[in-house]
Amino acid sequence: MSTVLEQIEQQIAQLSSRTVKKNTGNIRAIADGVAKIDGLSDVMYNEMVQFPGGAIGIALNLEEDEVGCVILGDISNLKEGDEVTTTGKLLSVPVGKALLGRTVDSLGNPVDGKGPIDAKETYPVERIAPGVVVRKSVSQALFTGIMAIDSMIPIGRGQRELIIGDRGTGKTTITIDTIINQAKINKVGLASGDPNFRPVYSIYVAIGQKNSNIVRTISALEAAGALEFTIIVAAPAADNPANLYIAPYSGAAMGEWFMENGMDALIVYDDLSKHAVAYRQISLILKRPSGREAYPGDVFYLHSRLLERAARLEGKGSLTALPIIETLAGDVSAYISTNVISITDGQIFLETDLFNQGIRPAISVGLSVSRVGSAAQIKATKQVGGKLKGELAQFRELAAFAQFGSDLDAKTKAQLDRGNRIVELFKQPAYSPLPIELQVAVLFAMQKGFFEPVEIKRVVDAASSLKSFFTTRKDPLLSEIRTKAVLDKDLEAKLQAACEEWKSSYTA
């Protein structure tokens, strides 16, 4: 009996009699993942609001007589009249290396069935972007492994490069290739034991995609051994619009942890067109005034505050952003397209016509640009590929005129012939990124005319033969190119000799 009394006395002693201030309200109306709430007089903009059953909301509309909240998570059990409370906190997500190799939802909860994530830190989903003073200029290359991009439209660490094109032109493939290439470089660099080597960790944010597409992407990364260096943030099409809206900001927070801790990260937003549509949906339900194409007036700010978070910081790391935008019938002058083009440091435009002609990746040289330019290239690539973009743009112009005339002079024929060979050379299968040293070797052979005797339709086979020749028989030479990153006279002589050796053994 005495033990029971002791237990009761202990419980009474633990009772807290102090008053607790709570700001509560009630759901007035709920539809499509958006709730209108009465009574939350002390709520702050972007504050987390606790709903019954563990659902979380974010206060987006602070009106005189009600608060508009978007709800994250399951909303099926919520109904009018339910009580909600403020939390006094901003929405945060788990960050750190514990998330690598995992697939999480837009709140950082695991959805891959591999158990809980042991993350030690959390970062707020919305953060103010780094200021101009703390940013460093982009001068370090981030190799995509795609020859056409690395030689003509280079991407640097800390850059924001838009990938834009119609549906089904290979936009996602370019980003997956880039992630796979980072993993390959990471493995080589970490195995070498070089103390100065800095790996690049990747975050892939899938916004509004079919679950089957997300699974296909994860499988491709797993097959290439890239998943261990990658975080997948999945907000599939079946999710409510609030999850789609918050997913890229959650991914950015995860990437910022790497940047703030002196590491380099790459983030892919696939794609921001669907993100803008989800935000438009939320805004229209919140009765915000609509503007052009029914998008709300702050849709530019929606993407600018996200993309400005990518940077290279003084004394810290970098976060490189590859946003994807889907166009309709190649219209780059649409509202969202022009918004994001003006925020980013360049764009890679993929053309449907080129894709249908079998030129893959279907990069339009005329419309693609990198505003960082050759600052993000190693010297060896500049030496062998510096003139390629101009040559290819001229070739496209000439080819357009040549189809109308039959009599062409010898110089024009030679230019067209060379252009066709460059186009063939840049054809590259999906999920097979090339190391930069191999790209340099192939472009060197192109520059020195080793593909001139080869028939145009056989250039792809010849390039493939040259690549296998270098990887199987000239590995020390490739290592030397990678280490030196510049072609001196000695290296040029070795490359010339190697190409001569290949030419003598290659039979078209």
C-alpha positions as CSV (number, residue, x, y, z in Angstrom):
1,M,0.0,0.0,0.0
2,S,2.8,2.4,0.9
3,T,4.5,1.9,-2.5
4,V,1.3,2.9,-4.3
5,L,1.0,6.0,-2.1
6,E,4.7,6.9,-2.9
7,Q,4.0,6.6,-6.6
8,I,1.0,8.8,-6.3
9,E,3.0,11.4,-4.3
10,Q,5.8,11.3,-6.9
11,Q,3.3,11.9,-9.8
12,I,1.6,14.8,-7.8
13,A,5.1,16.4,-7.2
14,Q,5.8,16.2,-11.0
15,L,2.6,18.1,-11.9
16,S,3.2,21.6,-13.2
17,S,0.8,24.2,-12.0
18,R,2.2,27.1,-14.0
19,T,0.1,28.7,-16.7
20,V,1.0,28.0,-20.3
21,K,0.2,30.6,-23.0
22,K,-1.1,28.9,-26.2
23,N,-2.5,30.5,-29.3
24,T,-5.2,28.2,-30.6
25,G,-7.8,28.5,-33.4
26,N,-10.3,26.5,-35.3
27,I,-10.5,25.4,-38.9
28,R,-13.2,27.4,-40.6
29,A,-12.9,25.8,-44.1
30,I,-10.6,23.2,-45.7
31,A,-10.1,22.3,-49.3
32,D,-7.3,21.0,-51.6
33,G,-4.6,21.1,-48.8
34,V,-5.4,24.7,-47.8
35,A,-7.2,25.6,-44.5
36,K,-8.8,28.9,-43.4
37,I,-8.4,29.3,-39.7
38,D,-10.1,31.5,-37.1
39,G,-8.5,32.8,-33.9
40,L,-4.8,32.5,-34.5
41,S,-4.1,36.2,-33.5
42,D,-0.4,35.8,-32.7
43,V,0.7,33.6,-35.7
44,M,3.7,34.8,-37.8
45,Y,4.2,34.5,-41.5
46,N,5.8,31.1,-42.5
47,E,5.3,29.8,-38.9
48,M,4.5,26.1,-38.4
49,V,0.9,25.4,-37.2
50,Q,0.1,22.1,-35.5
51,F,-3.1,20.3,-36.8
52,P,-4.7,17.3,-35.2
53,G,-3.3,13.9,-36.1
54,G,0.3,15.2,-36.5
55,A,-0.3,17.2,-39.7
56,I,1.7,20.4,-40.0
57,G,0.6,23.6,-41.7
58,I,2.5,26.8,-42.8
59,A,0.8,30.2,-42.3
60,L,0.9,31.9,-45.7
61,N,-2.0,34.4,-45.7
62,L,-2.3,36.6,-42.6
63,E,-5.6,38.4,-43.0
64,E,-7.6,40.6,-40.7
65,D,-10.2,38.0,-39.6
66,E,-8.6,34.7,-40.7
67,V,-5.3,32.9,-41.5
68,G,-4.7,30.9,-44.6
69,C,-2.5,27.8,-44.1
70,V,-1.1,25.2,-46.5
71,I,-1.1,21.7,-44.9
72,L,1.8,19.3,-45.3
73,G,1.1,15.6,-45.0
74,D,-2.1,13.7,-44.7
75,I,-5.2,15.9,-44.7
76,S,-7.9,13.1,-45.0
77,N,-8.8,13.1,-41.3
78,L,-9.0,16.9,-40.9
79,K,-12.5,18.6,-40.8
80,E,-14.1,22.0,-40.1
81,G,-14.1,22.9,-36.4
82,D,-10.8,21.0,-35.5
83,E,-8.6,22.9,-33.1
84,V,-5.1,24.0,-34.3
85,T,-2.2,25.6,-32.3
86,T,0.8,27.8,-33.2
87,T,4.3,26.4,-32.5
88,G,6.5,29.5,-32.6
89,K,8.9,27.7,-34.9
90,L,9.8,27.9,-38.6
91,L,9.6,24.8,-40.7
92,S,12.9,22.8,-40.5
93,V,14.2,19.7,-42.2
94,P,17.0,17.2,-41.1
95,V,20.4,17.8,-42.8
96,G,23.8,16.1,-42.9
97,K,25.6,13.2,-44.4
98,A,23.1,10.7,-42.8
99,L,20.7,11.5,-45.6
100,L,23.1,10.4,-48.3
101,G,21.8,7.3,-50.2
102,R,18.3,7.9,-48.9
103,T,14.9,9.0,-50.4
104,V,13.0,11.4,-48.3
105,D,9.7,13.4,-48.6
106,S,9.5,17.2,-48.6
107,L,9.8,17.3,-44.8
108,G,12.9,15.0,-44.7
109,N,11.0,11.9,-43.5
110,P,12.3,8.7,-45.1
111,V,10.1,7.1,-47.7
112,D,12.5,4.3,-48.9
113,G,11.8,1.7,-46.2
114,K,15.4,1.7,-45.0
115,G,14.5,2.7,-41.5
116,P,14.9,6.0,-39.6
117,I,17.5,8.7,-40.5
118,D,20.0,9.5,-37.7
119,A,20.4,13.2,-38.5
120,K,22.0,15.4,-35.8
121,E,21.0,18.8,-37.2
122,T,18.1,20.6,-38.7
123,Y,18.0,23.6,-41.0
124,P,15.1,26.0,-41.6
125,V,13.5,25.4,-45.0
126,E,13.4,29.1,-45.9
127,R,16.7,31.0,-45.4
128,I,17.9,34.3,-46.7
129,A,20.4,33.8,-49.5
130,P,24.1,34.7,-48.9
131,G,25.0,38.4,-49.6
132,V,27.2,39.6,-52.4
133,V,30.2,40.3,-50.0
134,V,30.5,36.7,-48.8
135,R,30.3,35.2,-52.3
136,K,33.3,34.2,-54.4
137,S,33.4,34.3,-58.2
138,V,32.8,31.0,-59.9
139,S,36.1,29.7,-61.1
140,Q,36.2,26.0,-60.3
141,A,34.9,23.5,-62.9
142,L,32.0,21.1,-62.2
143,F,32.3,18.5,-64.9
144,T,29.1,17.1,-66.2
145,G,30.8,14.3,-68.2
146,I,28.8,15.4,-71.3
147,M,31.3,16.5,-73.9
148,A,29.1,19.1,-75.6
149,I,28.5,20.9,-72.2
150,D,32.0,20.7,-70.7
151,S,33.6,22.0,-73.9
152,M,31.1,24.7,-75.0
153,I,28.8,25.6,-72.1
154,P,30.9,24.9,-69.0
155,I,29.4,24.8,-65.5
156,G,31.3,25.9,-62.4
157,R,30.9,25.2,-58.7
158,G,28.4,27.7,-57.3
159,Q,26.7,28.4,-60.7
160,R,23.0,28.3,-61.5
161,E,22.6,26.8,-65.0
162,L,19.1,26.3,-66.3
163,I,18.2,23.3,-68.4
164,I,15.3,24.1,-70.6
165,G,13.4,22.3,-73.4
166,D,10.2,20.6,-74.4
167,R,8.9,17.4,-72.7
168,G,10.9,14.3,-73.6
169,T,14.0,16.0,-74.9
170,G,16.4,14.6,-72.3
171,K,16.5,17.3,-69.7
172,T,16.5,14.9,-66.7
173,T,19.1,12.6,-68.5
174,I,21.6,15.5,-68.5
175,T,21.2,16.0,-64.8
176,I,21.4,12.3,-64.0
177,D,24.6,12.1,-66.1
178,T,26.0,15.0,-64.1
179,I,25.2,13.3,-60.8
180,I,26.7,10.0,-62.0
181,N,29.9,11.8,-63.1
182,Q,30.3,13.5,-59.7
183,A,30.1,10.0,-58.1
184,K,32.7,8.7,-60.5
185,I,35.0,11.6,-59.8
186,N,34.4,11.2,-56.0
187,K,35.4,7.6,-56.0
188,V,38.6,8.2,-57.9
189,G,39.5,11.2,-55.8
190,L,38.7,9.6,-52.4
191,A,40.7,6.4,-53.5
192,S,43.7,8.5,-54.4
193,G,44.0,9.8,-50.8
194,D,44.6,13.4,-52.0
195,P,44.1,15.7,-49.0
196,N,43.0,18.6,-51.2
197,F,40.3,16.6,-53.0
198,R,36.8,17.9,-52.4
199,P,33.9,15.5,-53.3
200,V,30.7,16.9,-54.7
201,Y,27.5,15.6,-53.0
202,S,24.3,15.6,-55.0
203,I,20.6,16.4,-54.2
204,Y,17.9,15.4,-56.7
205,V,14.5,17.0,-56.0
206,A,11.7,15.4,-58.0
207,I,8.7,17.8,-58.1
208,G,5.3,16.6,-59.4
209,Q,6.7,13.6,-61.3
210,K,5.1,10.2,-61.6
211,N,6.3,7.7,-59.0
212,S,7.4,5.3,-61.8
213,N,9.7,8.1,-63.2
214,I,11.2,8.7,-59.7
215,V,11.8,5.0,-59.3
216,R,13.5,4.8,-62.7
217,T,15.8,7.7,-61.8
218,I,16.7,6.1,-58.4
219,S,17.4,2.8,-60.2
220,A,19.7,4.5,-62.8
221,L,21.7,6.2,-60.0
222,E,21.9,2.9,-58.0
223,A,23.1,1.0,-61.1
224,A,25.8,3.5,-61.7
225,G,26.9,3.4,-58.0
226,A,26.0,7.1,-57.5
227,L,23.2,6.7,-54.9
228,E,25.7,6.7,-51.9
229,F,26.7,10.3,-52.8
230,T,23.1,11.5,-53.4
231,I,20.0,12.5,-51.5
232,I,16.6,12.1,-53.3
233,V,13.8,14.5,-52.2
234,A,10.6,13.1,-53.7
235,A,7.4,15.1,-54.0
236,P,5.4,13.0,-56.5
237,A,2.4,14.2,-58.5
238,A,0.1,12.4,-56.1
239,D,1.2,14.6,-53.2
240,N,-0.8,17.7,-52.2
241,P,0.3,21.0,-53.7
242,A,1.9,22.2,-50.4
243,N,4.4,19.3,-50.5
244,L,5.3,20.2,-54.1
245,Y,5.7,23.8,-53.1
246,I,8.0,23.1,-50.1
247,A,10.2,20.3,-51.7
248,P,12.8,22.5,-53.5
249,Y,13.3,24.6,-50.4
250,S,13.9,21.5,-48.3
251,G,16.4,20.3,-50.9
252,A,18.1,23.7,-50.8
253,A,18.4,23.5,-47.0
254,M,20.0,20.1,-47.3
255,G,22.5,21.4,-49.9
256,E,23.3,24.5,-47.7
257,W,24.5,22.3,-44.9
258,F,27.2,20.9,-47.2
259,M,28.1,24.5,-48.4
260,E,28.2,25.9,-44.9
261,N,30.4,23.1,-43.7
262,G,33.1,23.6,-46.3
263,M,31.9,21.0,-48.8
264,D,30.6,21.2,-52.4
265,A,27.1,20.1,-53.4
266,L,25.0,20.0,-56.6
267,I,21.2,20.3,-56.5
268,V,18.8,19.5,-59.3
269,Y,15.2,20.9,-59.3
270,D,13.2,18.6,-61.6
271,D,11.2,20.6,-62.5
272,L,10.3,24.2,-61.5
273,S,7.5,24.5,-64.1
274,K,5.5,22.0,-61.9
275,H,6.6,23.9,-58.8
276,A,5.2,27.1,-60.2
277,V,1.9,25.4,-61.1
278,A,1.6,23.9,-57.5
279,Y,2.2,27.4,-56.1
280,R,-0.4,28.9,-58.5
281,Q,-2.9,26.3,-57.2
282,I,-2.2,27.2,-53.6
283,S,-2.4,30.9,-54.3
284,L,-5.7,30.7,-56.2
285,I,-7.3,28.7,-53.3
286,L,-5.9,31.3,-50.9
287,K,-7.8,33.9,-53.0
288,R,-4.6,35.8,-53.8
289,P,-5.0,38.1,-56.9
290,S,-3.8,36.4,-60.1
291,G,-1.7,38.0,-62.8
292,R,-0.2,36.9,-66.1
293,E,-1.2,33.3,-67.0
294,A,-3.1,33.2,-63.7
295,Y,0.2,33.1,-61.7
296,P,0.3,35.2,-58.6
297,G,2.4,38.4,-58.6
298,D,5.2,37.0,-56.5
299,V,6.0,34.0,-58.7
300,F,9.3,35.6,-59.7
301,Y,10.2,35.9,-56.0
302,L,9.2,32.2,-55.5
303,H,12.1,31.1,-57.8
304,S,14.6,33.9,-57.2
305,R,14.7,33.3,-53.4
306,L,15.3,29.6,-54.1
307,L,18.0,29.9,-56.8
308,E,19.9,32.7,-55.1
309,R,20.7,30.3,-52.3
310,A,23.1,28.6,-54.7
311,A,26.6,30.2,-54.4
312,R,30.3,29.7,-53.8
313,L,31.2,31.1,-50.4
314,E,34.4,32.7,-49.1
315,G,36.2,30.2,-46.8
316,K,33.4,27.7,-47.1
317,G,31.9,25.4,-49.8
318,S,29.6,25.8,-52.8
319,L,26.1,24.9,-53.9
320,T,25.5,24.5,-57.7
321,A,21.9,24.6,-58.9
322,L,20.6,22.9,-62.1
323,P,16.9,23.9,-62.3
324,I,14.8,22.4,-65.1
325,I,12.0,24.2,-66.9
326,E,9.7,22.5,-69.4
327,T,8.7,24.6,-72.4
328,L,5.7,24.2,-74.7
329,A,6.5,23.9,-78.4
330,G,10.0,25.4,-77.8
331,D,8.6,28.7,-76.5
332,V,11.4,30.1,-74.4
333,S,9.6,33.5,-74.2
334,A,6.8,32.1,-71.9
335,Y,6.3,33.7,-68.4
336,I,8.0,31.1,-66.1
337,S,10.8,30.4,-68.7
338,T,11.8,34.1,-69.0
339,N,11.6,34.5,-65.2
340,V,14.1,31.7,-64.5
341,I,16.4,32.6,-67.5
342,S,16.8,36.1,-65.9
343,I,17.6,34.6,-62.5
344,T,20.2,32.0,-63.6
345,D,23.8,32.3,-65.0
346,G,23.0,30.7,-68.3
347,Q,20.9,28.0,-69.9
348,I,21.2,24.8,-71.8
349,F,18.4,24.7,-74.4
350,L,17.4,21.3,-75.7
351,E,15.7,21.2,-79.1
352,T,13.0,18.8,-80.1
353,D,14.0,18.8,-83.8
354,L,17.6,17.8,-82.9
355,F,16.4,15.1,-80.6
356,N,14.2,13.6,-83.3
357,Q,17.1,13.7,-85.7
358,G,19.0,11.4,-83.3
359,I,21.4,14.1,-82.1
360,R,21.5,13.4,-78.4
361,P,22.1,15.3,-76.1
362,A,19.9,17.6,-78.3
363,I,21.7,20.8,-77.3
364,S,21.0,24.0,-79.3
365,V,24.3,25.8,-79.5
366,G,22.8,29.0,-80.7
367,L,20.4,29.4,-77.7
368,S,22.6,27.8,-75.0
369,V,25.0,30.0,-73.0
370,S,27.0,29.9,-69.9
371,R,27.5,33.4,-68.4
372,V,30.5,32.1,-66.4
373,G,32.2,31.0,-69.6
374,S,35.7,29.7,-69.8
375,A,36.3,30.7,-66.1
376,A,34.7,27.4,-65.2
377,Q,37.0,25.3,-67.6
378,I,40.4,23.7,-67.1
379,K,43.0,25.1,-69.5
380,A,43.3,21.8,-71.4
381,T,39.6,22.0,-72.4
382,K,40.0,25.6,-73.5
383,Q,43.0,24.6,-75.6
384,V,41.2,21.9,-77.6
385,G,37.6,23.2,-77.5
386,G,37.8,27.0,-77.4
387,K,36.6,27.5,-81.0
388,L,34.0,24.7,-81.1
389,K,31.0,26.7,-80.1
390,G,31.6,29.3,-82.8
391,E,32.3,26.7,-85.4
392,L,29.1,24.8,-84.6
393,A,27.0,27.9,-84.5
394,Q,28.3,28.9,-88.0
395,F,27.7,25.3,-89.2
396,R,24.0,25.5,-88.1
397,E,23.6,28.8,-90.0
398,L,25.4,27.4,-93.1
399,A,23.4,24.2,-93.0
400,A,20.1,26.2,-93.0
401,F,21.2,28.1,-96.1
402,A,22.8,25.2,-97.9
403,Q,19.6,23.3,-98.2
404,F,18.3,25.9,-100.6
405,G,21.3,25.9,-102.9
406,S,23.0,23.0,-104.8
407,D,26.2,24.7,-105.9
408,L,28.5,25.3,-102.9
409,D,32.1,26.4,-103.1
410,A,34.9,24.2,-101.7
411,K,35.3,26.3,-98.5
412,T,31.6,26.1,-97.6
413,K,31.6,22.3,-98.3
414,A,34.7,21.9,-96.0
415,Q,32.9,23.9,-93.2
416,L,29.7,21.8,-93.6
417,D,31.8,18.6,-93.5
418,R,33.7,19.6,-90.4
419,G,30.4,20.8,-88.7
420,N,28.8,17.4,-89.4
421,R,31.8,15.6,-87.9
422,I,31.6,17.7,-84.7
423,V,27.9,17.0,-84.4
424,E,28.5,13.3,-84.7
425,L,31.4,13.5,-82.2
426,F,29.2,15.1,-79.6
427,K,26.6,12.3,-79.7
428,Q,26.7,10.5,-76.4
429,P,24.5,7.7,-75.0
430,A,22.6,8.3,-71.7
431,Y,24.1,7.5,-68.3
432,S,27.7,7.2,-69.7
433,P,29.5,10.4,-68.7
434,L,33.1,10.8,-69.9
435,P,36.0,11.8,-67.7
436,I,37.4,15.2,-68.6
437,E,40.8,13.8,-69.6
438,L,39.2,11.4,-72.1
439,Q,37.1,14.3,-73.5
440,V,40.4,16.3,-74.0
441,A,42.0,13.4,-75.9
442,V,39.0,13.0,-78.2
443,L,38.7,16.8,-78.9
444,F,42.5,16.9,-79.5
445,A,42.1,14.2,-82.2
446,M,39.2,16.2,-83.7
447,Q,41.3,19.4,-83.7
448,K,44.2,17.7,-85.4
449,G,42.0,16.2,-88.1
450,F,42.2,12.5,-87.2
451,F,38.5,12.1,-88.0
452,E,38.8,13.8,-91.4
453,P,39.4,10.5,-93.4
454,V,36.5,8.7,-91.6
455,E,33.1,8.7,-93.3
456,I,30.6,11.0,-91.4
457,K,28.2,8.1,-90.5
458,R,31.2,6.2,-89.1
459,V,32.5,9.1,-86.8
460,V,30.6,7.8,-83.8
461,D,32.2,4.3,-84.2
462,A,35.6,5.9,-84.7
463,A,35.2,8.1,-81.6
464,S,34.1,5.0,-79.6
465,S,37.2,3.1,-80.8
466,L,39.5,6.0,-79.9
467,K,37.9,6.2,-76.4
468,S,38.4,2.5,-75.7
469,F,42.0,2.7,-77.1
470,F,42.9,5.5,-74.6
471,T,41.2,3.8,-71.6
472,T,42.7,0.4,-72.2
473,R,46.2,1.3,-73.5
474,K,47.0,4.9,-72.6
475,D,45.8,5.1,-69.0
476,P,49.1,6.8,-67.7
477,L,48.7,9.5,-70.4
478,L,45.1,10.1,-69.3
479,S,46.3,10.4,-65.7
480,E,48.9,12.9,-66.8
481,I,46.2,15.1,-68.5
482,R,44.0,14.9,-65.4
483,T,46.9,15.9,-63.1
484,K,48.4,18.7,-65.3
485,A,45.1,20.0,-66.6
486,V,47.0,21.9,-69.3
487,L,48.5,20.7,-72.6
488,D,52.1,21.6,-72.7
489,K,54.4,20.7,-75.7
490,D,55.4,17.4,-74.1
491,L,51.7,16.3,-73.5
492,E,50.8,17.4,-77.0
493,A,53.5,15.3,-78.5
494,K,52.4,12.3,-76.5
495,L,48.8,12.8,-77.6
496,Q,49.8,13.2,-81.2
497,A,51.8,9.9,-81.0
498,A,48.9,8.1,-79.3
499,C,46.4,9.3,-82.0
500,E,48.8,8.2,-84.8
501,E,49.1,4.8,-83.1
502,W,45.3,4.5,-82.9
503,K,44.9,5.7,-86.6
504,S,47.3,3.0,-87.8
505,S,45.3,0.2,-86.0
506,Y,41.8,1.6,-86.7
507,T,40.0,0.3,-89.8
508,A,36.8,2.0,-90.8
